[in-house]
């Protein structure tokens, strides 16, 4: 799926690849920093560390089902 998106973008504008790489790197740093700050937050960090193993599947499975449900019209 990603190949079908990125190959045409990179082929159409190869000069923009450094911009894509820079945006990806910056956003990766931002999301890692937000995760770090969230887990080390005194109010909710302890709960996340304690119940994170249980909560993660409870968040990711419905998210995946929603994505599949939303993509179903595209498959027909």
CHARMM internal coordinates of N, CA and C (Angstrom, degrees):
IC EDIT
DIST 1 N 1 CA 1.4468
DIST 1 CA 1 C 1.5284
ANGL 1 N 1 CA 1 C 109.87
DIST 1 C 2 N 1.2992
ANGL 1 CA 1 C 2 N 117.04
DIHE 1 N 1 CA 1 C 2 N -46.27
DIST 2 N 2 CA 1.4623
ANGL 1 C 2 N 2 CA 119.62
DIHE 1 CA 1 C 2 N 2 CA 179.49
DIST 2 CA 2 C 1.5213
ANGL 2 N 2 CA 2 C 111.83
DIHE 1 C 2 N 2 CA 2 C -65.28
DIST 2 C 3 N 1.3228
ANGL 2 CA 2 C 3 N 116.62
DIHE 2 N 2 CA 2 C 3 N -36.74
DIST 3 N 3 CA 1.4610
ANGL 2 C 3 N 3 CA 119.19
DIHE 2 CA 2 C 3 N 3 CA 179.32
DIST 3 CA 3 C 1.5179
ANGL 3 N 3 CA 3 C 111.17
DIHE 2 C 3 N 3 CA 3 C -61.63
DIST 3 C 4 N 1.3237
ANGL 3 CA 3 C 4 N 116.80
DIHE 3 N 3 CA 3 C 4 N -38.84
DIST 4 N 4 CA 1.4595
ANGL 3 C 4 N 4 CA 120.98
DIHE 3 CA 3 C 4 N 4 CA 179.76
DIST 4 CA 4 C 1.5152
ANGL 4 N 4 CA 4 C 113.01
DIHE 3 C 4 N 4 CA 4 C -65.98
DIST 4 C 5 N 1.3127
ANGL 4 CA 4 C 5 N 116.91
DIHE 4 N 4 CA 4 C 5 N -20.11
DIST 5 N 5 CA 1.4682
ANGL 4 C 5 N 5 CA 121.04
DIHE 4 CA 4 C 5 N 5 CA 178.90
DIST 5 CA 5 C 1.5208
ANGL 5 N 5 CA 5 C 111.34
DIHE 4 C 5 N 5 CA 5 C -94.94
DIST 5 C 6 N 1.3246
ANGL 5 CA 5 C 6 N 116.58
DIHE 5 N 5 CA 5 C 6 N -48.57
DIST 6 N 6 CA 1.4522
ANGL 5 C 6 N 6 CA 119.80
DIHE 5 CA 5 C 6 N 6 CA -170.74
DIST 6 CA 6 C 1.5242
ANGL 6 N 6 CA 6 C 114.45
DIHE 5 C 6 N 6 CA 6 C -78.46
DIST 6 C 7 N 1.3063
ANGL 6 CA 6 C 7 N 118.59
DIHE 6 N 6 CA 6 C 7 N -35.02
DIST 7 N 7 CA 1.4671
ANGL 6 C 7 N 7 CA 119.76
DIHE 6 CA 6 C 7 N 7 CA -179.39
DIST 7 CA 7 C 1.5271
ANGL 7 N 7 CA 7 C 111.43
DIHE 6 C 7 N 7 CA 7 C -60.17
DIST 7 C 8 N 1.3407
ANGL 7 CA 7 C 8 N 119.61
DIHE 7 N 7 CA 7 C 8 N -48.98
DIST 8 N 8 CA 1.4667
ANGL 7 C 8 N 8 CA 117.96
DIHE 7 CA 7 C 8 N 8 CA 177.32
DIST 8 CA 8 C 1.5333
ANGL 8 N 8 CA 8 C 113.62
DIHE 7 C 8 N 8 CA 8 C -62.38
DIST 8 C 9 N 1.3355
ANGL 8 CA 8 C 9 N 116.95
DIHE 8 N 8 CA 8 C 9 N -37.17
DIST 9 N 9 CA 1.4705
ANGL 8 C 9 N 9 CA 119.43
DIHE 8 CA 8 C 9 N 9 CA 179.29
DIST 9 CA 9 C 1.5210
ANGL 9 N 9 CA 9 C 110.15
DIHE 8 C 9 N 9 CA 9 C -64.58
DIST 9 C 10 N 1.3390
ANGL 9 CA 9 C 10 N 116.50
DIHE 9 N 9 CA 9 C 10 N -47.51
DIST 10 N 10 CA 1.4624
ANGL 9 C 10 N 10 CA 119.75
DIHE 9 CA 9 C 10 N 10 CA -179.29
DIST 10 CA 10 C 1.5205
ANGL 10 N 10 CA 10 C 111.44
DIHE 9 C 10 N 10 CA 10 C -66.92
DIST 10 C 11 N 1.3223
ANGL 10 CA 10 C 11 N 117.96
DIHE 10 N 10 CA 10 C 11 N -35.34
DIST 11 N 11 CA 1.4639
ANGL 10 C 11 N 11 CA 121.14
DIHE 10 CA 10 C 11 N 11 CA -179.57
DIST 11 CA 11 C 1.5245
ANGL 11 N 11 CA 11 C 111.10
DIHE 10 C 11 N 11 CA 11 C -71.23
DIST 11 C 12 N 1.3284
ANGL 11 CA 11 C 12 N 117.54
DIHE 11 N 11 CA 11 C 12 N -35.03
DIST 12 N 12 CA 1.4638
ANGL 11 C 12 N 12 CA 121.21
DIHE 11 CA 11 C 12 N 12 CA -176.97
DIST 12 CA 12 C 1.5265
ANGL 12 N 12 CA 12 C 111.79
DIHE 11 C 12 N 12 CA 12 C -74.76
DIST 12 C 13 N 1.3212
ANGL 12 CA 12 C 13 N 116.64
DIHE 12 N 12 CA 12 C 13 N -37.24
DIST 13 N 13 CA 1.4716
ANGL 12 C 13 N 13 CA 120.20
DIHE 12 CA 12 C 13 N 13 CA -177.28
DIST 13 CA 13 C 1.5242
ANGL 13 N 13 CA 13 C 110.47
DIHE 12 C 13 N 13 CA 13 C -135.88
DIST 13 C 14 N 1.3244
ANGL 13 CA 13 C 14 N 117.20
DIHE 13 N 13 CA 13 C 14 N 74.12
DIST 14 N 14 CA 1.4756
ANGL 13 C 14 N 14 CA 118.19
DIHE 13 CA 13 C 14 N 14 CA -179.57
DIST 14 CA 14 C 1.5278
ANGL 14 N 14 CA 14 C 113.46
DIHE 13 C 14 N 14 CA 14 C -63.84
DIST 14 C 15 N 1.3077
ANGL 14 CA 14 C 15 N 117.43
DIHE 14 N 14 CA 14 C 15 N -23.08
DIST 15 N 15 CA 1.4679
ANGL 14 C 15 N 15 CA 119.21
DIHE 14 CA 14 C 15 N 15 CA 179.51
DIST 15 CA 15 C 1.5301
ANGL 15 N 15 CA 15 C 112.00
DIHE 14 C 15 N 15 CA 15 C -71.35
DIST 15 C 16 N 1.3352
ANGL 15 CA 15 C 16 N 117.59
DIHE 15 N 15 CA 15 C 16 N -17.30
DIST 16 N 16 CA 1.4620
ANGL 15 C 16 N 16 CA 120.95
DIHE 15 CA 15 C 16 N 16 CA -179.32
DIST 16 CA 16 C 1.5276
ANGL 16 N 16 CA 16 C 112.68
DIHE 15 C 16 N 16 CA 16 C -89.16
DIST 16 C 17 N 1.3249
ANGL 16 CA 16 C 17 N 118.31
DIHE 16 N 16 CA 16 C 17 N -4.14
DIST 17 N 17 CA 1.4616
ANGL 16 C 17 N 17 CA 120.77
DIHE 16 CA 16 C 17 N 17 CA -177.56
DIST 17 CA 17 C 1.5338
ANGL 17 N 17 CA 17 C 112.08
DIHE 16 C 17 N 17 CA 17 C -58.02
DIST 17 C 18 N 1.3326
ANGL 17 CA 17 C 18 N 120.09
DIHE 17 N 17 CA 17 C 18 N -42.70
DIST 18 N 18 CA 1.4702
ANGL 17 C 18 N 18 CA 118.13
DIHE 17 CA 17 C 18 N 18 CA 177.16
DIST 18 CA 18 C 1.5353
ANGL 18 N 18 CA 18 C 112.81
DIHE 17 C 18 N 18 CA 18 C -59.93
DIST 18 C 19 N 1.3175
ANGL 18 CA 18 C 19 N 116.69
DIHE 18 N 18 CA 18 C 19 N -34.61
DIST 19 N 19 CA 1.4670
ANGL 18 C 19 N 19 CA 119.55
DIHE 18 CA 18 C 19 N 19 CA 177.18
DIST 19 CA 19 C 1.5176
ANGL 19 N 19 CA 19 C 110.57
DIHE 18 C 19 N 19 CA 19 C -65.93
DIST 19 C 20 N 1.3410
ANGL 19 CA 19 C 20 N 117.26
DIHE 19 N 19 CA 19 C 20 N -43.97
DIST 20 N 20 CA 1.4663
ANGL 19 C 20 N 20 CA 120.90
DIHE 19 CA 19 C 20 N 20 CA 177.94
DIST 20 CA 20 C 1.5274
ANGL 20 N 20 CA 20 C 111.02
DIHE 19 C 20 N 20 CA 20 C -60.49
DIST 20 C 21 N 1.3190
ANGL 20 CA 20 C 21 N 116.32
DIHE 20 N 20 CA 20 C 21 N -42.66
DIST 21 N 21 CA 1.4648
ANGL 20 C 21 N 21 CA 120.79
DIHE 20 CA 20 C 21 N 21 CA -179.85
DIST 21 CA 21 C 1.5262
ANGL 21 N 21 CA 21 C 109.94
DIHE 20 C 21 N 21 CA 21 C -65.09
DIST 21 C 22 N 1.3220
ANGL 21 CA 21 C 22 N 117.43
DIHE 21 N 21 CA 21 C 22 N -42.69
DIST 22 N 22 CA 1.4648
ANGL 21 C 22 N 22 CA 120.90
DIHE 21 CA 21 C 22 N 22 CA 179.84
DIST 22 CA 22 C 1.5220
ANGL 22 N 22 CA 22 C 111.52
DIHE 21 C 22 N 22 CA 22 C -64.03
DIST 22 C 23 N 1.3258
ANGL 22 CA 22 C 23 N 117.17
DIHE 22 N 22 CA 22 C 23 N -44.00
DIST 23 N 23 CA 1.4696
ANGL 22 C 23 N 23 CA 120.70
DIHE 22 CA 22 C 23 N 23 CA 178.93
DIST 23 CA 23 C 1.5243
ANGL 23 N 23 CA 23 C 110.03
DIHE 22 C 23 N 23 CA 23 C -63.33
DIST 23 C 24 N 1.3373
ANGL 23 CA 23 C 24 N 116.81
DIHE 23 N 23 CA 23 C 24 N -43.13
DIST 24 N 24 CA 1.4632
ANGL 23 C 24 N 24 CA 120.39
DIHE 23 CA 23 C 24 N 24 CA 178.34
DIST 24 CA 24 C 1.5254
ANGL 24 N 24 CA 24 C 110.77
DIHE 23 C 24 N 24 CA 24 C -60.55
DIST 24 C 25 N 1.3324
ANGL 24 CA 24 C 25 N 117.05
DIHE 24 N 24 CA 24 C 25 N -44.64
DIST 25 N 25 CA 1.4640
ANGL 24 C 25 N 25 CA 120.65
DIHE 24 CA 24 C 25 N 25 CA -179.05
DIST 25 CA 25 C 1.5298
ANGL 25 N 25 CA 25 C 110.94
DIHE 24 C 25 N 25 CA 25 C -64.61
DIST 25 C 26 N 1.3200
ANGL 25 CA 25 C 26 N 117.38
DIHE 25 N 25 CA 25 C 26 N -45.25
DIST 26 N 26 CA 1.4648
ANGL 25 C 26 N 26 CA 120.81
DIHE 25 CA 25 C 26 N 26 CA -179.56
DIST 26 CA 26 C 1.5269
ANGL 26 N 26 CA 26 C 110.65
DIHE 25 C 26 N 26 CA 26 C -63.20
DIST 26 C 27 N 1.3262
ANGL 26 CA 26 C 27 N 117.21
DIHE 26 N 26 CA 26 C 27 N -45.23
DIST 27 N 27 CA 1.4627
ANGL 26 C 27 N 27 CA 119.78
DIHE 26 CA 26 C 27 N 27 CA -179.12
DIST 27 CA 27 C 1.5282
ANGL 27 N 27 CA 27 C 111.72
DIHE 26 C 27 N 27 CA 27 C -66.85
DIST 27 C 28 N 1.3290
ANGL 27 CA 27 C 28 N 117.48
DIHE 27 N 27 CA 27 C 28 N -33.50
DIST 28 N 28 CA 1.4584
ANGL 27 C 28 N 28 CA 120.28
DIHE 27 CA 27 C 28 N 28 CA 176.00
DIST 28 CA 28 C 1.5285
ANGL 28 N 28 CA 28 C 110.08
DIHE 27 C 28 N 28 CA 28 C -63.44
DIST 28 C 29 N 1.3226
ANGL 28 CA 28 C 29 N 116.66
DIHE 28 N 28 CA 28 C 29 N -43.99
DIST 29 N 29 CA 1.4676
ANGL 28 C 29 N 29 CA 120.78
DIHE 28 CA 28 C 29 N 29 CA 177.83
DIST 29 CA 29 C 1.5304
ANGL 29 N 29 CA 29 C 110.27
DIHE 28 C 29 N 29 CA 29 C -63.15
DIST 29 C 30 N 1.3221
ANGL 29 CA 29 C 30 N 117.31
DIHE 29 N 29 CA 29 C 30 N -42.85
DIST 30 N 30 CA 1.4659
ANGL 29 C 30 N 30 CA 120.84
DIHE 29 CA 29 C 30 N 30 CA -179.36
DIST 30 CA 30 C 1.5275
ANGL 30 N 30 CA 30 C 110.60
DIHE 29 C 30 N 30 CA 30 C -62.08
DIST 30 C 31 N 1.3368
ANGL 30 CA 30 C 31 N 117.55
DIHE 30 N 30 CA 30 C 31 N -47.12
DIST 31 N 31 CA 1.4657
ANGL 30 C 31 N 31 CA 119.97
DIHE 30 CA 30 C 31 N 31 CA -178.64
DIST 31 CA 31 C 1.5238
ANGL 31 N 31 CA 31 C 111.79
DIHE 30 C 31 N 31 CA 31 C -67.55
DIST 31 C 32 N 1.3228
ANGL 31 CA 31 C 32 N 117.92
DIHE 31 N 31 CA 31 C 32 N -37.17
DIST 32 N 32 CA 1.4684
ANGL 31 C 32 N 32 CA 120.11
DIHE 31 CA 31 C 32 N 32 CA 176.45
DIST 32 CA 32 C 1.5256
ANGL 32 N 32 CA 32 C 110.66
DIHE 31 C 32 N 32 CA 32 C -65.49
DIST 32 C 33 N 1.3272
ANGL 32 CA 32 C 33 N 117.11
DIHE 32 N 32 CA 32 C 33 N -41.25
DIST 33 N 33 CA 1.4688
ANGL 32 C 33 N 33 CA 120.95
DIHE 32 CA 32 C 33 N 33 CA 178.62
DIST 33 CA 33 C 1.5262
ANGL 33 N 33 CA 33 C 110.31
DIHE 32 C 33 N 33 CA 33 C -65.01
DIST 33 C 34 N 1.3213
ANGL 33 CA 33 C 34 N 117.93
DIHE 33 N 33 CA 33 C 34 N -42.27
DIST 34 N 34 CA 1.4637
ANGL 33 C 34 N 34 CA 120.25
DIHE 33 CA 33 C 34 N 34 CA 177.93
DIST 34 CA 34 C 1.5266
ANGL 34 N 34 CA 34 C 111.45
DIHE 33 C 34 N 34 CA 34 C -63.12
DIST 34 C 35 N 1.3275
ANGL 34 CA 34 C 35 N 116.88
DIHE 34 N 34 CA 34 C 35 N -41.29
DIST 35 N 35 CA 1.4611
ANGL 34 C 35 N 35 CA 120.05
DIHE 34 CA 34 C 35 N 35 CA 176.89
DIST 35 CA 35 C 1.5129
ANGL 35 N 35 CA 35 C 111.98
DIHE 34 C 35 N 35 CA 35 C -62.71
DIST 35 C 36 N 1.3228
ANGL 35 CA 35 C 36 N 116.04
DIHE 35 N 35 CA 35 C 36 N -43.25
DIST 36 N 36 CA 1.4627
ANGL 35 C 36 N 36 CA 120.86
DIHE 35 CA 35 C 36 N 36 CA 178.17
DIST 36 CA 36 C 1.5268
ANGL 36 N 36 CA 36 C 110.79
DIHE 35 C 36 N 36 CA 36 C -61.05
DIST 36 C 37 N 1.3288
ANGL 36 CA 36 C 37 N 116.24
DIHE 36 N 36 CA 36 C 37 N -47.17
DIST 37 N 37 CA 1.4666
ANGL 36 C 37 N 37 CA 119.91
DIHE 36 CA 36 C 37 N 37 CA -179.33
DIST 37 CA 37 C 1.5229
ANGL 37 N 37 CA 37 C 111.69
DIHE 36 C 37 N 37 CA 37 C -65.50
DIST 37 C 38 N 1.3199
ANGL 37 CA 37 C 38 N 116.64
DIHE 37 N 37 CA 37 C 38 N -36.41
DIST 38 N 38 CA 1.4648
ANGL 37 C 38 N 38 CA 120.43
DIHE 37 CA 37 C 38 N 38 CA 179.81
DIST 38 CA 38 C 1.5239
ANGL 38 N 38 CA 38 C 110.75
DIHE 37 C 38 N 38 CA 38 C -66.52
DIST 38 C 39 N 1.3145
ANGL 38 CA 38 C 39 N 117.16
DIHE 38 N 38 CA 38 C 39 N -45.36
DIST 39 N 39 CA 1.4641
ANGL 38 C 39 N 39 CA 120.67
DIHE 38 CA 38 C 39 N 39 CA -178.22
DIST 39 CA 39 C 1.5288
ANGL 39 N 39 CA 39 C 111.24
DIHE 38 C 39 N 39 CA 39 C -70.12
DIST 39 C 40 N 1.3168
ANGL 39 CA 39 C 40 N 117.49
DIHE 39 N 39 CA 39 C 40 N -30.83
DIST 40 N 40 CA 1.4646
ANGL 39 C 40 N 40 CA 120.58
DIHE 39 CA 39 C 40 N 40 CA 179.96
DIST 40 CA 40 C 1.5249
ANGL 40 N 40 CA 40 C 113.51
DIHE 39 C 40 N 40 CA 40 C -93.45
DIST 40 C 41 N 1.3188
ANGL 40 CA 40 C 41 N 117.03
DIHE 40 N 40 CA 40 C 41 N 7.99
DIST 41 N 41 CA 1.4586
ANGL 40 C 41 N 41 CA 121.87
DIHE 40 CA 40 C 41 N 41 CA 176.66
DIST 41 CA 41 C 1.5323
ANGL 41 N 41 CA 41 C 108.57
DIHE 40 C 41 N 41 CA 41 C -69.32
DIST 41 C 42 N 1.3336
ANGL 41 CA 41 C 42 N 117.86
DIHE 41 N 41 CA 41 C 42 N 131.27
DIST 42 N 42 CA 1.4657
ANGL 41 C 42 N 42 CA 119.42
DIHE 41 CA 41 C 42 N 42 CA -177.78
DIST 42 CA 42 C 1.5358
ANGL 42 N 42 CA 42 C 113.60
DIHE 41 C 42 N 42 CA 42 C -65.62
DIST 42 C 43 N 1.3280
ANGL 42 CA 42 C 43 N 117.61
DIHE 42 N 42 CA 42 C 43 N -26.76
DIST 43 N 43 CA 1.4607
ANGL 42 C 43 N 43 CA 119.37
DIHE 42 CA 42 C 43 N 43 CA -176.68
DIST 43 CA 43 C 1.5264
ANGL 43 N 43 CA 43 C 113.07
DIHE 42 C 43 N 43 CA 43 C -79.80
DIST 43 C 44 N 1.3131
ANGL 43 CA 43 C 44 N 117.21
DIHE 43 N 43 CA 43 C 44 N -45.36
DIST 44 N 44 CA 1.4656
ANGL 43 C 44 N 44 CA 119.02
DIHE 43 CA 43 C 44 N 44 CA -174.54
DIST 44 CA 44 C 1.5218
ANGL 44 N 44 CA 44 C 114.08
DIHE 43 C 44 N 44 CA 44 C -119.04
DIST 44 C 45 N 1.3142
ANGL 44 CA 44 C 45 N 117.35
DIHE 44 N 44 CA 44 C 45 N -6.70
DIST 45 N 45 CA 1.4569
ANGL 44 C 45 N 45 CA 120.93
DIHE 44 CA 44 C 45 N 45 CA -177.47
DIST 45 CA 45 C 1.5139
ANGL 45 N 45 CA 45 C 113.19
DIHE 44 C 45 N 45 CA 45 C -62.52
DIST 45 C 46 N 1.3111
ANGL 45 CA 45 C 46 N 116.71
DIHE 45 N 45 CA 45 C 46 N -40.20
DIST 46 N 46 CA 1.4738
ANGL 45 C 46 N 46 CA 119.97
DIHE 45 CA 45 C 46 N 46 CA -179.55
DIST 46 CA 46 C 1.5205
ANGL 46 N 46 CA 46 C 110.82
DIHE 45 C 46 N 46 CA 46 C -64.14
DIST 46 C 47 N 1.3290
ANGL 46 CA 46 C 47 N 117.02
DIHE 46 N 46 CA 46 C 47 N -42.34
DIST 47 N 47 CA 1.4606
ANGL 46 C 47 N 47 CA 120.49
DIHE 46 CA 46 C 47 N 47 CA 178.90
DIST 47 CA 47 C 1.5264
ANGL 47 N 47 CA 47 C 111.34
DIHE 46 C 47 N 47 CA 47 C -65.34
DIST 47 C 48 N 1.3175
ANGL 47 CA 47 C 48 N 116.46
DIHE 47 N 47 CA 47 C 48 N -39.35
DIST 48 N 48 CA 1.4672
ANGL 47 C 48 N 48 CA 120.23
DIHE 47 CA 47 C 48 N 48 CA 178.76
DIST 48 CA 48 C 1.5211
ANGL 48 N 48 CA 48 C 110.00
DIHE 47 C 48 N 48 CA 48 C -64.14
DIST 48 C 49 N 1.3248
ANGL 48 CA 48 C 49 N 116.86
DIHE 48 N 48 CA 48 C 49 N -44.47
DIST 49 N 49 CA 1.4647
ANGL 48 C 49 N 49 CA 119.35
DIHE 48 CA 48 C 49 N 49 CA 179.26
DIST 49 CA 49 C 1.5226
ANGL 49 N 49 CA 49 C 111.39
DIHE 48 C 49 N 49 CA 49 C -65.96
DIST 49 C 50 N 1.3243
ANGL 49 CA 49 C 50 N 116.77
DIHE 49 N 49 CA 49 C 50 N -34.98
DIST 50 N 50 CA 1.4669
ANGL 49 C 50 N 50 CA 120.21
DIHE 49 CA 49 C 50 N 50 CA -176.51
DIST 50 CA 50 C 1.5261
ANGL 50 N 50 CA 50 C 112.26
DIHE 49 C 50 N 50 CA 50 C -77.84
DIST 50 C 51 N 1.3350
ANGL 50 CA 50 C 51 N 117.37
DIHE 50 N 50 CA 50 C 51 N -43.37
DIST 51 N 51 CA 1.4628
ANGL 50 C 51 N 51 CA 121.07
DIHE 50 CA 50 C 51 N 51 CA -173.98
DIST 51 CA 51 C 1.5240
ANGL 51 N 51 CA 51 C 113.26
DIHE 50 C 51 N 51 CA 51 C -108.78
DIST 51 C 52 N 1.3002
ANGL 51 CA 51 C 52 N 117.79
DIHE 51 N 51 CA 51 C 52 N 6.52
DIST 52 N 52 CA 1.4615
ANGL 51 C 52 N 52 CA 121.37
DIHE 51 CA 51 C 52 N 52 CA -176.56
DIST 52 CA 52 C 1.5129
ANGL 52 N 52 CA 52 C 113.42
DIHE 51 C 52 N 52 CA 52 C -60.11
DIST 52 C 53 N 1.3358
ANGL 52 CA 52 C 53 N 117.39
DIHE 52 N 52 CA 52 C 53 N -37.58
DIST 53 N 53 CA 1.4591
ANGL 52 C 53 N 53 CA 120.55
DIHE 52 CA 52 C 53 N 53 CA 179.91
DIST 53 CA 53 C 1.5229
ANGL 53 N 53 CA 53 C 112.15
DIHE 52 C 53 N 53 CA 53 C -64.07
DIST 53 C 54 N 1.3137
ANGL 53 CA 53 C 54 N 116.80
DIHE 53 N 53 CA 53 C 54 N -29.19
DIST 54 N 54 CA 1.4675
ANGL 53 C 54 N 54 CA 121.20
DIHE 53 CA 53 C 54 N 54 CA 178.81
DIST 54 CA 54 C 1.5256
ANGL 54 N 54 CA 54 C 110.47
DIHE 53 C 54 N 54 CA 54 C -86.50
DIST 54 C 55 N 1.3214
ANGL 54 CA 54 C 55 N 116.60
DIHE 54 N 54 CA 54 C 55 N -40.45
DIST 55 N 55 CA 1.4567
ANGL 54 C 55 N 55 CA 120.79
DIHE 54 CA 54 C 55 N 55 CA -175.39
DIST 55 CA 55 C 1.5270
ANGL 55 N 55 CA 55 C 113.61
DIHE 54 C 55 N 55 CA 55 C -72.16
DIST 55 C 56 N 1.3199
ANGL 55 CA 55 C 56 N 117.32
DIHE 55 N 55 CA 55 C 56 N -33.39
DIST 56 N 56 CA 1.4591
ANGL 55 C 56 N 56 CA 119.80
DIHE 55 CA 55 C 56 N 56 CA -176.58
DIST 56 CA 56 C 1.5283
ANGL 56 N 56 CA 56 C 112.50
DIHE 55 C 56 N 56 CA 56 C -57.76
DIST 56 C 57 N 1.3409
ANGL 56 CA 56 C 57 N 120.14
DIHE 56 N 56 CA 56 C 57 N -50.71
DIST 57 N 57 CA 1.4703
ANGL 56 C 57 N 57 CA 118.26
DIHE 56 CA 56 C 57 N 57 CA 176.77
DIST 57 CA 57 C 1.5257
ANGL 57 N 57 CA 57 C 112.93
DIHE 56 C 57 N 57 CA 57 C -63.90
DIST 57 C 58 N 1.3308
ANGL 57 CA 57 C 58 N 116.84
DIHE 57 N 57 CA 57 C 58 N -32.64
DIST 58 N 58 CA 1.4626
ANGL 57 C 58 N 58 CA 119.88
DIHE 57 CA 57 C 58 N 58 CA 179.60
DIST 58 CA 58 C 1.5266
ANGL 58 N 58 CA 58 C 112.21
DIHE 57 C 58 N 58 CA 58 C -69.06
DIST 58 C 59 N 1.2995
ANGL 58 CA 58 C 59 N 117.20
DIHE 58 N 58 CA 58 C 59 N -19.39
DIST 59 N 59 CA 1.4629
ANGL 58 C 59 N 59 CA 121.44
DIHE 58 CA 58 C 59 N 59 CA 175.59
DIST 59 CA 59 C 1.5292
ANGL 59 N 59 CA 59 C 110.79
DIHE 58 C 59 N 59 CA 59 C -93.74
DIST 59 C 60 N 1.3263
ANGL 59 CA 59 C 60 N 116.94
DIHE 59 N 59 CA 59 C 60 N -44.76
DIST 60 N 60 CA 1.4596
ANGL 59 C 60 N 60 CA 120.31
DIHE 59 CA 59 C 60 N 60 CA -173.70
DIST 60 CA 60 C 1.5207
ANGL 60 N 60 CA 60 C 113.43
DIHE 59 C 60 N 60 CA 60 C -72.60
DIST 60 C 61 N 1.3323
ANGL 60 CA 60 C 61 N 118.40
DIHE 60 N 60 CA 60 C 61 N -36.40
DIST 61 N 61 CA 1.4722
ANGL 60 C 61 N 61 CA 120.11
DIHE 60 CA 60 C 61 N 61 CA -179.58
DIST 61 CA 61 C 1.5259
ANGL 61 N 61 CA 61 C 111.25
DIHE 60 C 61 N 61 CA 61 C -65.33
DIST 61 C 62 N 1.3430
ANGL 61 CA 61 C 62 N 120.01
DIHE 61 N 61 CA 61 C 62 N -50.43
DIST 62 N 62 CA 1.4739
ANGL 61 C 62 N 62 CA 118.11
DIHE 61 CA 61 C 62 N 62 CA 175.81
DIST 62 CA 62 C 1.5291
ANGL 62 N 62 CA 62 C 113.06
DIHE 61 C 62 N 62 CA 62 C -61.95
DIST 62 C 63 N 1.3163
ANGL 62 CA 62 C 63 N 117.34
DIHE 62 N 62 CA 62 C 63 N -35.09
DIST 63 N 63 CA 1.4636
ANGL 62 C 63 N 63 CA 120.05
DIHE 62 CA 62 C 63 N 63 CA 177.11
DIST 63 CA 63 C 1.5174
ANGL 63 N 63 CA 63 C 110.58
DIHE 62 C 63 N 63 CA 63 C -62.29
DIST 63 C 64 N 1.3255
ANGL 63 CA 63 C 64 N 117.41
DIHE 63 N 63 CA 63 C 64 N -45.39
DIST 64 N 64 CA 1.4588
ANGL 63 C 64 N 64 CA 121.33
DIHE 63 CA 63 C 64 N 64 CA 177.55
DIST 64 CA 64 C 1.5199
ANGL 64 N 64 CA 64 C 112.12
DIHE 63 C 64 N 64 CA 64 C -62.88
DIST 64 C 65 N 1.3342
ANGL 64 CA 64 C 65 N 117.03
DIHE 64 N 64 CA 64 C 65 N -41.23
DIST 65 N 65 CA 1.4615
ANGL 64 C 65 N 65 CA 120.50
DIHE 64 CA 64 C 65 N 65 CA 178.05
DIST 65 CA 65 C 1.5278
ANGL 65 N 65 CA 65 C 111.05
DIHE 64 C 65 N 65 CA 65 C -64.27
DIST 65 C 66 N 1.3234
ANGL 65 CA 65 C 66 N 116.47
DIHE 65 N 65 CA 65 C 66 N -39.61
DIST 66 N 66 CA 1.4613
ANGL 65 C 66 N 66 CA 120.25
DIHE 65 CA 65 C 66 N 66 CA 177.42
DIST 66 CA 66 C 1.5254
ANGL 66 N 66 CA 66 C 110.97
DIHE 65 C 66 N 66 CA 66 C -63.18
DIST 66 C 67 N 1.3260
ANGL 66 CA 66 C 67 N 116.72
DIHE 66 N 66 CA 66 C 67 N -42.79
DIST 67 N 67 CA 1.4677
ANGL 66 C 67 N 67 CA 120.41
DIHE 66 CA 66 C 67 N 67 CA 179.09
DIST 67 CA 67 C 1.5172
ANGL 67 N 67 CA 67 C 110.41
DIHE 66 C 67 N 67 CA 67 C -63.10
DIST 67 C 68 N 1.3352
ANGL 67 CA 67 C 68 N 117.39
DIHE 67 N 67 CA 67 C 68 N -43.57
DIST 68 N 68 CA 1.4685
ANGL 67 C 68 N 68 CA 120.56
DIHE 67 CA 67 C 68 N 68 CA 177.98
DIST 68 CA 68 C 1.5197
ANGL 68 N 68 CA 68 C 111.21
DIHE 67 C 68 N 68 CA 68 C -64.15
DIST 68 C 69 N 1.3210
ANGL 68 CA 68 C 69 N 117.84
DIHE 68 N 68 CA 68 C 69 N -42.09
DIST 69 N 69 CA 1.4532
ANGL 68 C 69 N 69 CA 122.11
DIHE 68 CA 68 C 69 N 69 CA 179.14
DIST 69 CA 69 C 1.5324
ANGL 69 N 69 CA 69 C 110.48
DIHE 68 C 69 N 69 CA 69 C -63.28
DIST 69 C 70 N 1.3244
ANGL 69 CA 69 C 70 N 116.02
DIHE 69 N 69 CA 69 C 70 N -42.22
DIST 70 N 70 CA 1.4467
ANGL 69 C 70 N 70 CA 121.23
DIHE 69 CA 69 C 70 N 70 CA -179.11
DIST 70 CA 70 C 1.5345
ANGL 70 N 70 CA 70 C 111.54
DIHE 69 C 70 N 70 CA 70 C -68.83
DIST 70 C 71 N 1.3407
ANGL 70 CA 70 C 71 N 117.50
DIHE 70 N 70 CA 70 C 71 N -30.65
DIST 71 N 71 CA 1.4584
ANGL 70 C 71 N 71 CA 121.68
DIHE 70 CA 70 C 71 N 71 CA -179.46
DIST 71 CA 71 C 1.5209
ANGL 71 N 71 CA 71 C 112.73
DIHE 70 C 71 N 71 CA 71 C -84.92
DIST 71 C 72 N 1.3273
ANGL 71 CA 71 C 72 N 118.96
DIHE 71 N 71 CA 71 C 72 N -12.26
DIST 72 N 72 CA 1.4704
ANGL 71 C 72 N 72 CA 121.71
DIHE 71 CA 71 C 72 N 72 CA -176.74
DIST 72 CA 72 C 1.5287
ANGL 72 N 72 CA 72 C 113.72
DIHE 71 C 72 N 72 CA 72 C -55.88
DIST 72 C 73 N 1.3393
ANGL 72 CA 72 C 73 N 120.46
DIHE 72 N 72 CA 72 C 73 N -42.61
DIST 73 N 73 CA 1.4759
ANGL 72 C 73 N 73 CA 118.65
DIHE 72 CA 72 C 73 N 73 CA 177.87
DIST 73 CA 73 C 1.5262
ANGL 73 N 73 CA 73 C 113.38
DIHE 72 C 73 N 73 CA 73 C -62.61
DIST 73 C 74 N 1.3078
ANGL 73 CA 73 C 74 N 117.57
DIHE 73 N 73 CA 73 C 74 N -26.40
DIST 74 N 74 CA 1.4533
ANGL 73 C 74 N 74 CA 120.64
DIHE 73 CA 73 C 74 N 74 CA 179.36
DIST 74 CA 74 C 1.5200
ANGL 74 N 74 CA 74 C 112.13
DIHE 73 C 74 N 74 CA 74 C -73.41
DIST 74 C 75 N 1.3216
ANGL 74 CA 74 C 75 N 117.11
DIHE 74 N 74 CA 74 C 75 N -21.02
DIST 75 N 75 CA 1.4459
ANGL 74 C 75 N 75 CA 121.18
DIHE 74 CA 74 C 75 N 75 CA -177.22
DIST 75 CA 75 C 1.5253
ANGL 75 N 75 CA 75 C 112.50
DIHE 74 C 75 N 75 CA 75 C -85.35
DIST 75 C 76 N 1.3184
ANGL 75 CA 75 C 76 N 117.46
DIHE 75 N 75 CA 75 C 76 N -11.97
DIST 76 N 76 CA 1.4695
ANGL 75 C 76 N 76 CA 120.45
DIHE 75 CA 75 C 76 N 76 CA -177.23
DIST 76 CA 76 C 1.4944
ANGL 76 N 76 CA 76 C 112.27
DIHE 75 C 76 N 76 CA 76 C -94.38
END
COOR INIT
IC SEED 1 N 1 CA 1 C
IC BUILD
